Amino acid sequence: MQLRINGQMVNADVEPEMPLLWVLRDVLNLTGTKYGCGVGACGACTVLIDGVAARACSIPASAIGDGGITTIEAPTDEGALLAKIQQAWIAHQVPQCGYCQP
């Protein structure tokens, strides 16, 4: 199946019912999207599909169709904004919860 992920078309040899989360993590090695609860409640697996937040653990890969998937790995020109966010986290001693780890 072909998927548009972070602006690029990729081929994934997967079963249509495989959850998008596992396609991203196990097949395409995009580990930024995390497994949390497995039922779409916690938000750890959130990706954007055509700009709308969706839970990748509860969406079969075949349901994406022609939709564009954006993950945390997507390239961005907002490096300065990211640096500001990171500095704010440091200033406020925001702990890492583990979702940011592969």
Secondary structure as UniProt FT lines:
FT   STRAND          2..5
FT   TURN            6..7
FT   STRAND          8..11
FT   TURN            16..17
FT   HELIX           20..22
FT   HELIX           23..27
FT   TURN            31..32
FT   TURN            44..45
FT   STRAND          46..49
FT   TURN            50..51
FT   STRAND          52..55
FT   HELIX           56..58
FT   HELIX           61..64
FT   TURN            65..66
FT   STRAND          68..70
FT   TURN            72..73
FT   HELIX           79..91
FT   TURN            92..93
FT   TURN            99..100
//
